[in-house]
């Protein structure tokens, strides 16, 4: 049992964090980390999940849902910042859990993070494909044939069945090749994307403010008597359901829009490629989170003020933002096109950071002996885990090309929330077990802040429903088979206990 919870020694972790000719190259400063965080956070969540949460659960009070989700993220972010400044090494919550809660818990969270990043990247890539087709149709009059931009499990109204989602494969391939060349070049491209989409988000807020109709914000939460609404895909939403109205709906909305905040934790996976990580990691995590929270609140307030929340289900669908502009902002059709461009840019940067995050987690797990050494092999020139990057490209592509996005559901959110809970608990454990360890950044009011952060995240997990728990348990079951079949025999921490 003691080996099951063997901890990785901090002295070993800090030695691995040191600069080495064989290690990952440190190229990222605080500015690049902030841009990396914003690039990961602003994307599918803002442009898609906002309308979904408002239409199905929270109504105009989705702004409060964002605040609730942001509080949970901020509390967890304070814990992430302490760990990142104390253990500046690749691996994110996996590495932190290994040092505080032991190997078995670290494996669970590492395996969980792979699911978060891989399926998250696949889901966003599918959305990227759909919006690319919309842009090509609106601007150039070109439409990608249905069968080549949908999975084999999807059929159009005309009876055409999908074969393969080629645009999603294209964007995954392009960003994989970019990451293999190194994080510095990737960060430059990401910075350009971030500037573009943030500018367009601000433009929507500024121009849309004068089109806000106060009637759409009254009542602010959905009443239980709102009846039912038929979605664009034929599904019926009943607002009398406990999780679809009132403050329960606001809480469920927080669990839905939490997807919009996924990404700031990915900043910590680049700790080993960061210059002066003890200073720059906390700045990158917390500043990117603060900027995005403010933008989310303003964006959701304007969007729900422009259009009635039911419209996001009946007609808007995934393109609800563009629909609201076209329908309720006469004379601003050009902004709808700009928003589509911002969505494509936002999706691209989210995919970029998720592809970066998943390989860096497996890089750390490989160095610990928990997965084969191939995942830690670095490119002789670019010093990036290129073989791992190609393997994950293949794995992610299987989902993006051949599986519909609705199959994944909220699995990405539930996986990330689970990681946040463990990180919050880990801070408390580390304060007890290593109170004198130097910390460039300290989480305030321990254990109150970590416990509150864990409570917020657990509450959002409960609101996501039993179906997502079932999917998570299936994935963890596969992970247990690998752990007990391979990892326990090759674990370096276990071998250290035997010596």
Long-range contacts (C-beta under 8 A, 24 or more apart in sequence): 2-497, 3-103, 3-488, 3-494, 3-497, 4-102, 4-103, 4-104, 5-101, 5-102, 5-103, 5-104, 5-105, 6-102, 6-103, 6-491, 6-493, 6-494, 6-496, 6-497, 7-98, 7-99, 7-100, 7-101, 7-102, 7-103, 7-493, 8-95, 8-98, 8-99, 8-103, 8-106, 8-368, 8-493, 9-99, 9-496, 10-87, 10-99, 10-434, 10-437, 13-87, 13-89, 13-95, 13-99, 14-87, 14-89, 16-89, 16-272, 16-367, 17-87, 17-88, 17-89, 17-271, 17-272, 17-277, 22-378, 23-272, 23-383, 24-90, 24-272, 24-273, 24-363, 24-378, 24-383, 24-384, 25-182, 25-183, 25-184, 25-273, 25-383, 26-272, 26-273, 26-274, 26-275, 27-182, 27-183, 27-184, 27-187, 27-273, 27-275, 28-183, 28-184, 28-187, 28-270, 28-273, 28-274, 28-275, 28-280, 29-274, 29-275, 29-276, 29-280, 30-279, 30-280, 30-283, 30-284, 32-187, 32-191, 32-284, 33-267, 33-270, 33-274, 33-280, 33-281, 33-283, 33-284, 33-285, 33-288, 34-283, 34-284, 34-287, 34-288, 34-291, 35-187, 35-190, 35-191, 35-194, 35-288, 36-187, 36-190, 36-266, 36-267, 36-270, 36-284, 36-288, 36-353, 37-263, 37-264, 37-266, 37-267, 37-284, 37-285, 37-287, 37-288, 37-289, 37-292, 38-194, 38-198, 38-288, 38-291, 38-292, 39-190, 39-191, 39-193, 39-194, 39-263, 39-349, 39-350, 39-352, 39-353, 40-262, 40-263, 40-264, 40-266, 40-267, 40-349, 40-350, 40-352, 40-353, 40-354, 41-260, 41-261, 41-262, 41-263, 41-264, 41-288, 41-289, 41-292, 42-194, 42-197, 42-198, 42-201, 42-292, 42-295, 42-346, 42-349, 43-124, 43-197, 43-260, 43-263, 43-343, 43-346, 43-347, 43-349, 43-350, 44-123, 44-124, 44-127, 44-259, 44-260, 44-346, 44-347, 44-350, 45-257, 45-259, 45-260, 45-261, 45-262, 45-296, 46-201, 46-260, 46-295, 46-296, 46-299, 46-346, 47-321, 47-339, 47-342, 47-343, 47-346, 48-127, 48-318, 48-320, 49-256, 49-257, 49-259, 49-260, 50-257, 50-260, 50-296, 50-299, 50-300, 50-303, 50-320, 50-321, 51-303, 51-312, 51-316, 51-320, 51-321, 52-256, 52-312, 52-320, 53-252, 53-253, 53-256, 53-257, 54-253, 54-300, 54-303, 54-304, 54-309, 54-312, 55-229, 55-237, 55-309, 55-310, 55-311, 55-312, 55-313, 55-316, 55-320, 56-237, 56-244, 56-253, 56-256, 56-313, 57-222, 57-243, 57-244, 57-245, 57-249, 57-250, 57-252, 57-253, 57-256, 58-221, 58-222, 58-249, 58-250, 58-252, 58-253, 58-254, 59-219, 59-220, 59-221, 59-222, 59-249, 59-304, 59-309, 60-216, 60-217, 60-220, 60-221, 60-301, 60-304, 60-305, 60-309, 61-220, 61-221, 61-222, 61-249, 61-250, 61-253, 62-250, 62-253, 62-257, 62-300, 62-304, 63-297, 63-300, 63-301, 63-304, 64-250, 65-250, 65-251, 65-253, 65-254, 65-256, 65-257, 66-254, 66-257, 66-260, 66-293, 66-296, 66-297, 66-300, 67-293, 67-297, 68-250, 68-251, 68-254, 68-456, 68-460, 69-254, 69-255, 69-257, 69-258, 69-260, 69-261, 69-460, 70-261, 70-289, 70-293, 70-296, 71-456, 72-254, 72-258, 72-417, 72-420, 72-453, 72-456, 72-457, 72-460, 73-258, 73-261, 73-264, 73-289, 73-293, 73-420, 74-286, 74-289, 74-290, 74-293, 75-424, 75-449, 75-450, 75-452, 75-453, 75-456, 76-265, 76-420, 76-423, 76-424, 76-453, 76-457, 77-264, 77-285, 77-286, 77-289, 78-286, 78-443, 78-444, 78-449, 78-453, 79-423, 79-424, 79-426, 79-427, 79-443, 79-449, 79-450, 79-453, 80-264, 80-265, 80-268, 80-285, 80-423, 81-281, 81-282, 81-285, 81-286, 81-441, 81-443, 82-282, 82-427, 82-439, 82-441, 82-442, 82-443, 83-268, 83-423, 83-426, 83-427, 83-430, 84-267, 84-268, 84-271, 84-277, 84-281, 84-282, 84-285, 84-441, 85-277, 85-278, 85-279, 85-281, 85-282, 85-439, 85-440, 85-441, 86-278, 86-430, 86-437, 86-438, 86-439, 86-440, 86-441, 87-271, 88-271, 88-272, 88-274, 88-277, 88-278, 88-281, 89-271, 89-272, 89-364, 90-269, 90-270, 90-271, 90-272, 90-273, 90-360, 90-361, 90-363, 90-364, 91-269, 91-271, 91-360, 91-361, 91-363, 91-364, 91-365, 92-265, 92-266, 92-268, 92-269, 92-271, 92-357, 92-360, 92-361, 92-419, 93-265, 93-268, 93-419, 93-420, 93-422, 93-423, 94-361, 94-364, 94-365, 95-364, 96-422, 96-423, 96-426, 97-422, 97-423, 97-426, 98-368, 98-493, 99-426, 99-430, 100-425, 100-426, 100-427, 100-429, 100-430, 100-433, 101-422, 101-425, 101-426, 101-429, 103-370, 103-491, 103-493, 103-494, 104-483, 105-422, 107-365, 107-370, 107-479, 107-483, 107-487, 108-476, 108-479, 109-418, 109-419, 109-422, 110-361, 110-362, 110-364, 110-365, 110-370, 111-475, 111-476, 111-479, 111-482, 111-483, 112-415, 112-418, 112-419, 112-472, 112-475, 112-476, 112-479, 113-357, 113-358, 113-361, 113-415, 113-419, 114-358, 114-361, 114-362, 115-411, 115-412, 115-415, 115-472, 115-475, 116-262, 116-354, 116-411, 116-412, 116-415, 116-416, 116-419, 117-266, 117-354, 117-355, 117-357, 117-358, 117-361, 118-354, 118-358, 118-392, 118-395, 118-396, 118-399, 119-396, 119-399, 119-408, 119-411, 119-412, 120-262, 120-350, 120-354, 120-412, 121-172, 121-350, 121-351, 121-354, 121-355, 121-358, 121-396, 121-400, 122-168, 122-172, 122-396, 122-397, 122-399, 122-400, 122-403, 122-405, 122-408, 123-399, 123-400, 123-405, 123-408, 123-412, 124-347, 124-350, 124-351, 124-354, 125-165, 125-168, 125-169, 125-171, 125-172, 125-347, 125-351, 125-396, 125-400, 126-165, 126-168, 126-400, 126-404, 126-405, 127-318, 127-343, 127-347, 127-405, 128-167, 128-168, 128-171, 128-344, 128-347, 128-348, 128-351, 129-165, 129-166, 129-167, 129-168, 129-171, 129-400, 130-318, 131-318, 131-319, 131-340, 131-343, 131-344, 131-347, 132-167, 132-344, 133-167, 134-319, 134-322, 134-340, 135-337, 135-340, 135-341, 135-344, 138-336, 138-337, 138-340, 139-337, 150-404, 151-401, 151-402, 151-403, 151-404, 152-402, 153-402, 153-403, 153-404, 154-404, 164-401, 164-402, 165-400, 165-401, 165-402, 166-401, 168-397, 168-400, 168-401, 169-397, 169-400, 169-401, 171-347, 171-348, 171-351, 172-351, 172-355, 172-393, 172-396, 172-397, 172-400, 173-393, 173-397, 175-348, 175-351, 175-352, 175-355, 176-355, 176-389, 176-390, 176-392, 176-393, 178-352, 179-352, 179-355, 179-356, 179-359, 179-384, 179-389, 180-379, 180-382, 180-384, 180-386, 180-389, 180-390, 181-382, 181-384, 182-382, 182-383, 182-384, 183-270, 183-273, 183-356, 183-384, 186-352, 186-356, 189-352, 190-349, 190-352, 190-353, 193-345, 193-346, 193-348, 193-349, 193-352, 194-349, 196-341, 196-342, 196-345, 197-342, 197-345, 197-346, 197-349, 198-295, 200-338, 200-339, 200-341, 200-342, 201-295, 201-299, 201-342, 202-295, 203-335, 203-338, 204-299, 204-302, 204-321, 204-325, 204-335, 204-339, 205-295, 205-298, 205-299, 205-302, 207-329, 207-332, 207-335, 208-302, 208-303, 208-305, 208-306, 208-325, 208-329, 209-302, 211-305, 211-306, 211-328, 211-329, 212-301, 212-302, 212-305, 212-306, 213-305, 213-306, 213-328, 214-305, 216-304, 216-305, 216-306, 216-307, 216-308, 216-309, 217-304, 217-305, 221-245, 221-246, 221-247, 221-249, 221-250, 222-246, 222-249, 222-309, 229-310, 229-313, 229-314, 230-313, 230-314, 231-313, 231-314, 231-317, 232-313, 232-314, 232-315, 232-316, 232-317, 233-317, 237-313, 243-463, 251-459, 251-460, 251-463, 252-463, 252-464, 254-460, 254-463, 255-410, 255-413, 255-460, 255-461, 255-463, 255-464, 256-410, 256-413, 257-296, 258-413, 258-416, 258-417, 258-460, 259-410, 259-412, 259-413, 260-292, 260-296, 261-289, 261-292, 262-412, 262-413, 262-416, 263-350, 263-353, 263-354, 264-288, 264-289, 264-292, 265-416, 265-419, 265-420, 266-353, 266-354, 266-356, 266-357, 269-356, 269-357, 269-360, 269-361, 270-356, 270-360, 272-360, 278-440, 278-441, 279-440, 281-441, 282-440, 282-441, 355-389, 355-392, 355-393, 355-396, 358-392, 359-385, 359-388, 359-389, 359-392, 360-385, 362-388, 362-392, 363-388, 368-491, 368-492, 368-493, 369-487, 369-490, 369-491, 369-492, 369-493, 369-495, 370-483, 370-486, 370-487, 370-490, 370-491, 371-482, 371-486, 371-487, 372-486, 409-467, 409-468, 409-471, 410-464, 410-465, 410-468, 411-468, 411-471, 411-472, 411-475, 413-460, 413-464, 413-468, 414-461, 414-464, 414-468, 414-469, 414-472, 415-472, 417-457, 417-458, 417-460, 417-461, 417-464, 418-457, 418-461, 418-472, 420-453, 420-454, 420-457, 421-454, 421-457, 421-458, 421-461, 424-450, 424-451, 424-453, 424-454, 424-457, 425-450, 425-454
